[in-house]
Amino acid sequence: MGRIEELLNCVNNKWDKRFHLEIHTRYSKRNVYFQRIKTMNDSGKPVSLHETPFESFEEYLKYLTRFDVGLVFYLPDYNNKYLGKNIEHIGLSSGNFLLT
């Protein structure tokens, strides 16, 4: 079971309802969890998707300031030097970790 799957299971089963999980994605239609998150949100679970692209870096920063804690999940893409072996082996320890 992947980390995202574990997190969604927590939201579904034992999440403190005072907290809301918002997931930002640029590729929601390709995301294997897209429908599950939509269904959970529709049934009142404290989880939602943010799918709107940001027009500017300032808009992105404004979005980020809404949150207290952030996690980033990446799936390795071996055709992309930024999302390939470096993430598989060393994560984003190169300083590119963002709290979103």
N, C-alpha and C positions, 0 to 999 in steps of 0.2 A: 504494500500500500504506500502510495506517495505522500509527501508532506501536505500537499493541497487536499488530498482525500482525507487525511487525518484531521485537518483543520475544519473542513466542512462537516465531518462527523461530530466534532465537538460542538459546532454551532447547532447542529440538528439535535444533539442529545443532552449536552451538559453545559451549555454556554450561559454565562451570566447575562441575563437580558438587559442589564444596564449598559452593555457595550454593543456596538454595532460594527460589523465587519463589512467594509466596502472594498471591493476588488476592482482595481483599474486595469483594463486590458485594451490593447490596440487591436487585438485579433479575436474578438469575442465569438464570431461565427465559426472560427476554426478551433476554438477552445473546447476540449472534451467535457468540461464542466459547465459550459454555458447554460444548457437547458436545466441542469440540476440546480444551479444557483437561482435562475429565474423562477423555478418551481418553488424552491425554498422561500424566496422573497414573497411570492404570491400567496403562500400559506402563512405568512406572518413571521417567519424566522428573521432574526436581525442580521440579514446579509443582503447586499445589493451589488450590482455591477455598475461601474462607471465606464462608459464606452466612448465618450466624446473626445475626439482629438483636441489637443491644446493648440490654440492659434499662436501663442507666444510663450517664451520662457517665463515671463512675468505671470501669465495666466496659470502656468504649471506651478510656480512657486506659491501663488495664492491658494491653489487647490491643496498643496502639501501642508500648508499651515493649519488646515482644519483638523489634523490628526495628532494624536498623542504618541502613537506607536505605529511603526510600519514594518512590513516584511516584503521581501522581493523574492519571487520564484522565477527561475529561468530554466528552460529545457535546452540542453545542448543542441546546437545546430552546426554540424561539422562543415557546412559550406560557408560559414560566417566566422571570420577570425575572432570576433568579439564574443560570440555565443557558442564557441566550439570547445576545444580541449581545455582552454584556460578555465572555463567554468566547471567542466567535469572534474578537473584535477585540483585546481586551487580556488575555486569559487571566484568571488569578485574581490579577493584580497588586494588586488592592485589599486584599490581606492575608489572603485566605481560603484560601491554599494550605496543605494539610495533608500531612504525610508519613504515608502509610499503607502 
